[in-house]
Amino acid sequence: MRLLNHQPQRSTSLLLAMIPFVLLAAIYLLNSSLRLADNPEDKLLPSVAQMVEATKQMAWVEDPATGSYLMLEDTLASLKRLGMSLAVVSILGLVLGLVLGTIPLASATISPLVAVFSMIPPLAILPILFIVFGLDELSKVMLIVIGITPMLARDLEQRARELPKEVLIKAQTLGANTWTVMIRVILPQLVSRLITSLRLLMGSAWLFLISAEAISATEGLGYRIFLVRRYLSMDVILPYVLWITLLAWLTDYALKKLHQCWFPWAEGAGR
C-alpha cells in the first residue's frame, strides 16, 4: 500500500503524536542530568524536581510582599488582556471583512489601506503605542488589536469573495437587498471562518501579549518571565512557558469545540 493512502487508526495516531514529545522530554532529562552531575548549582537545565518546587512556590504559596498567589495573579492578568483584545479584534475584523468582501466600492477604497497595515510589524510600533496610549492596559490591548485585526479582516474579506456568486444572485432574485444579503447569507459564513481564523492567529496574539508585558507591566505571565530571567531562574521560566503553551492549547481546543457545536455544516472543509 502506498503511504499516500494509508490512514492510521485512532490509537496509532495518538501513539505517533506522543513520540516527538517523549523524545524531547528524554533529551531534556538526559542533558539536565548530565549538567547537574557536573555542577549541582547549574541553572540552565533544572531538574523536574526543581521545576516542581519552583512551581509550587509560585502557584500555591502566598507571596510575602503582596499576599497573593503570583502564578494565579499573572494568569488572570494575561487572560484578561487577551480576552479583551480578542473581543475587539473579532468585532472589528468581522465588520471589516463583511463590508470589504461584500461592497466593491468599500473594498476599492479601504482594502489597500488594510493590506498596508497588515504588513507593519506590530512590535516596531510598540514604543509609539506606549507614547500614545500610556503604559497601562490600553497600550497592551491595542498592540494585539493592531497586530491581529488587519490579518483577520483580510482573511474574512477573501472568504466573503469566495462565496458562490449563484447564492448571492438567488438571494437578490428573491428580493433581498444588500443589507439582507450581508446579514442572512454572508455573515453566517464569515462567523464560521472567524473562529477558524482566530485559532490560526492565537499564536501571534500570545506573542504580542508577552512582548507588551515584558516591556511594561507589573503583573502577567510575560512580565514574570522577564522579571526572573535576570536571576537565570530557569526553574520558573520553563514551567511558565509550559503553562502558557497549555493555556494556548486549551484556548484552541475550546474554539475548535465551539466551531463544531455552532457550525457542524462547515466541519467537512474546515477541520
C-alpha positions as CSV (number, residue, x, y, z in Angstrom):
1,M,0.0,0.0,0.0
2,R,1.2,3.5,-0.9
3,L,1.9,5.7,2.2
4,L,-0.3,8.3,0.5
5,N,-3.3,6.1,1.0
6,H,-2.5,4.7,4.5
7,Q,-4.7,6.1,7.2
8,P,-3.6,5.2,10.8
9,Q,-6.2,4.1,13.3
10,R,-7.0,6.5,16.2
11,S,-4.9,4.6,18.7
12,T,-2.0,4.6,16.3
13,S,-2.4,8.3,15.6
14,L,-2.3,9.0,19.3
15,L,0.9,6.9,19.7
16,L,2.6,8.6,16.8
17,A,1.7,12.0,18.2
18,M,3.3,11.2,21.5
19,I,6.6,10.1,20.0
20,P,8.1,13.6,19.4
21,F,7.1,14.8,22.9
22,V,8.6,11.7,24.5
23,L,11.8,12.2,22.6
24,L,12.0,15.9,23.5
25,A,11.4,15.1,27.2
26,A,14.0,12.3,27.1
27,I,16.6,14.6,25.5
28,Y,16.0,17.3,28.1
29,L,16.1,14.9,31.1
30,L,19.3,13.4,29.8
31,N,21.1,16.7,29.3
32,S,19.7,18.0,32.6
33,S,21.1,15.0,34.5
34,L,24.5,15.4,32.8
35,R,24.8,19.1,33.6
36,L,23.6,18.7,37.2
37,A,26.0,15.8,37.7
38,D,28.9,18.1,36.6
39,N,27.6,21.1,38.5
40,P,24.7,20.7,41.0
41,E,24.4,24.6,41.0
42,D,23.8,24.7,37.3
43,K,20.6,26.7,36.4
44,L,20.4,26.3,32.7
45,L,18.6,22.9,32.7
46,P,16.9,22.4,36.0
47,S,15.6,19.0,37.1
48,V,12.0,18.1,37.2
49,A,12.1,18.2,41.0
50,Q,13.5,21.8,40.9
51,M,10.8,22.9,38.5
52,V,8.0,21.3,40.6
53,E,9.3,23.0,43.7
54,A,9.5,26.4,41.9
55,T,6.0,26.0,40.5
56,K,4.7,25.1,44.0
57,Q,6.2,28.3,45.4
58,M,4.7,30.4,42.6
59,A,1.3,28.8,42.5
60,W,0.5,27.6,46.0
61,V,2.5,29.8,48.4
62,E,1.4,33.3,49.1
63,D,3.9,36.0,48.2
64,P,5.1,37.7,51.4
65,A,5.2,41.1,49.7
66,T,1.7,41.1,48.1
67,G,-0.1,38.3,49.9
68,S,-1.2,36.9,46.6
69,Y,-0.5,33.7,44.6
70,L,1.8,35.0,41.9
71,M,1.1,32.4,39.2
72,L,-2.7,32.8,39.6
73,E,-2.4,36.6,39.6
74,D,-0.2,36.6,36.5
75,T,-2.5,34.2,34.7
76,L,-5.7,36.2,35.4
77,A,-4.0,39.4,34.3
78,S,-2.8,37.9,31.0
79,L,-6.1,36.2,30.2
80,K,-8.0,39.4,30.9
81,R,-5.8,41.3,28.4
82,L,-6.0,38.6,25.9
83,G,-9.8,38.2,26.2
84,M,-10.4,42.0,25.9
85,S,-8.2,42.1,22.8
86,L,-9.7,39.2,21.1
87,A,-13.2,40.5,21.7
88,V,-12.3,43.8,20.0
89,V,-10.4,42.0,17.2
90,S,-13.4,39.8,16.5
91,I,-15.8,42.6,16.2
92,L,-13.5,44.9,14.1
93,G,-12.3,42.0,11.9
94,L,-15.8,40.7,11.2
95,V,-17.2,44.1,10.4
96,L,-14.3,45.0,8.1
97,G,-14.3,41.6,6.4
98,L,-18.1,41.7,5.8
99,V,-18.1,45.2,4.3
100,L,-14.9,44.9,2.3
101,G,-15.9,41.4,1.0
102,T,-19.4,42.5,0.0
103,I,-19.3,46.1,-1.2
104,P,-16.9,46.7,-4.1
105,L,-16.7,50.4,-3.5
106,A,-15.7,49.9,0.1
107,S,-13.1,47.3,-1.0
108,A,-11.6,49.6,-3.6
109,T,-11.3,52.4,-1.0
110,I,-10.2,50.6,2.2
111,S,-8.7,47.3,1.2
112,P,-5.3,48.8,0.2
113,L,-5.1,50.6,3.5
114,V,-5.9,47.4,5.4
115,A,-3.3,45.5,3.4
116,V,-0.6,48.1,4.2
117,F,-1.5,48.0,7.9
118,S,-1.2,44.2,7.9
119,M,2.4,44.5,6.7
120,I,3.6,46.8,9.5
121,P,5.5,44.8,12.2
122,P,3.4,45.4,15.3
123,L,6.3,45.2,17.7
124,A,8.0,48.0,15.7
125,I,5.3,50.4,16.7
126,L,5.1,49.3,20.3
127,P,7.0,52.4,21.6
128,I,4.5,54.6,19.7
129,L,1.6,52.8,21.4
130,F,3.2,53.4,24.8
131,I,3.6,57.1,24.0
132,V,0.1,57.5,22.6
133,F,-1.9,55.2,25.0
134,G,0.4,55.2,28.0
135,L,1.9,52.3,29.9
136,D,-1.4,50.9,31.3
137,E,-3.7,48.2,29.9
138,L,-4.8,50.1,26.9
139,S,-1.5,50.0,25.1
140,K,-1.2,46.2,25.6
141,V,-4.7,45.7,24.2
142,M,-4.0,48.0,21.3
143,L,-0.9,46.1,20.3
144,I,-2.8,42.9,19.9
145,V,-5.7,44.7,18.2
146,I,-3.4,46.4,15.7
147,G,-1.3,43.3,15.1
148,I,-4.2,40.9,14.5
149,T,-7.2,42.8,13.1
150,P,-5.7,43.6,9.6
151,M,-4.8,40.0,9.0
152,L,-8.2,38.8,10.3
153,A,-10.1,41.3,8.2
154,R,-8.2,40.3,5.0
155,D,-8.9,36.6,5.6
156,L,-12.6,37.2,6.1
157,E,-12.7,39.5,3.1
158,Q,-11.3,36.8,1.0
159,R,-13.7,34.3,2.4
160,A,-16.6,36.6,1.5
161,R,-15.3,36.9,-2.0
162,E,-15.0,33.1,-2.4
163,L,-18.8,32.5,-1.8
164,P,-20.5,31.3,-4.9
165,K,-22.0,34.1,-7.0
166,E,-25.0,32.0,-7.7
167,V,-26.0,32.1,-4.0
168,L,-25.9,35.9,-4.0
169,I,-27.8,36.2,-7.2
170,K,-30.5,33.8,-6.0
171,A,-30.9,35.9,-2.8
172,Q,-31.3,39.1,-4.8
173,T,-33.7,37.4,-7.2
174,L,-35.9,36.5,-4.2
175,G,-36.0,40.2,-3.2
176,A,-33.1,40.5,-0.7
177,N,-31.4,43.9,-0.6
178,T,-27.7,44.5,0.2
179,W,-28.2,44.5,4.0
180,T,-30.3,41.3,3.9
181,V,-27.7,39.5,1.8
182,M,-24.9,40.6,4.1
183,I,-26.6,39.6,7.3
184,R,-28.6,36.5,6.2
185,V,-26.2,35.0,3.6
186,I,-22.7,36.2,4.1
187,L,-22.4,36.8,7.8
188,P,-23.0,33.1,8.9
189,Q,-20.2,32.0,6.6
190,L,-17.9,34.6,8.0
191,V,-18.6,33.8,11.6
192,S,-17.7,30.2,10.9
193,R,-14.4,31.4,9.3
194,L,-13.8,33.9,12.1
195,I,-13.4,31.1,14.7
196,T,-11.0,29.2,12.4
197,S,-9.0,32.3,11.8
198,L,-8.8,33.1,15.5
199,R,-7.4,29.7,16.1
200,L,-4.7,30.3,13.4
201,L,-3.9,33.8,14.8
202,M,-3.8,32.8,18.5
203,G,0.0,32.3,18.5
204,S,0.5,35.8,17.2
205,A,-1.8,37.2,19.9
206,W,0.1,35.5,22.6
207,L,3.4,36.7,21.1
208,F,2.2,40.3,21.2
209,L,0.8,39.9,24.7
210,I,4.0,38.5,26.2
211,S,6.1,41.2,24.4
212,A,4.0,44.0,25.8
213,E,4.0,42.6,29.3
214,A,7.8,42.1,29.2
215,I,8.4,45.7,28.4
216,S,5.8,47.5,30.6
217,A,3.7,45.6,33.2
218,T,3.6,44.9,36.9
219,E,1.8,41.5,36.5
220,G,1.3,39.0,33.9
221,L,2.9,35.8,32.5
222,G,5.3,37.8,30.2
223,Y,6.2,40.2,33.0
224,R,7.1,37.4,35.4
225,I,9.3,35.5,32.8
226,F,11.3,38.6,32.0
227,L,11.5,39.6,35.7
228,V,13.1,36.3,36.8
229,R,15.4,36.0,33.8
230,R,17.9,38.4,35.4
231,Y,18.4,35.7,38.1
232,L,18.6,32.9,35.5
233,S,15.6,31.2,37.2
234,M,15.0,28.6,34.5
235,D,13.1,26.6,37.1
236,V,10.5,29.3,37.0
237,I,10.7,30.3,33.3
238,L,10.3,26.8,31.9
239,P,7.1,26.0,33.9
240,Y,5.7,29.4,32.9
241,V,6.4,28.7,29.2
242,L,4.7,25.3,29.6
243,W,1.8,26.9,31.3
244,I,1.4,29.5,28.5
245,T,1.6,26.7,26.0
246,L,-1.1,24.8,27.9
247,L,-3.4,27.9,28.0
248,A,-2.9,28.4,24.3
249,W,-3.8,24.8,23.6
250,L,-6.9,24.9,25.8
251,T,-8.0,28.1,24.0
252,D,-7.5,26.5,20.6
253,Y,-9.4,23.4,21.8
254,A,-12.3,25.5,23.1
255,L,-12.6,27.4,19.8
256,K,-12.5,24.1,17.9
257,K,-15.3,22.6,20.0
258,L,-17.2,25.9,19.7
259,H,-16.9,25.7,15.9
260,Q,-18.1,22.1,15.9
261,C,-21.1,23.0,18.0
262,W,-22.2,26.1,16.2
263,F,-21.2,25.2,12.6
264,P,-21.3,21.4,12.1
265,W,-22.1,22.0,8.4
266,A,-18.6,23.6,8.0
267,E,-16.6,20.9,9.6
268,G,-16.1,18.9,6.4
269,A,-13.9,21.6,4.9
270,G,-12.7,23.5,7.9
271,R,-11.3,20.8,10.1
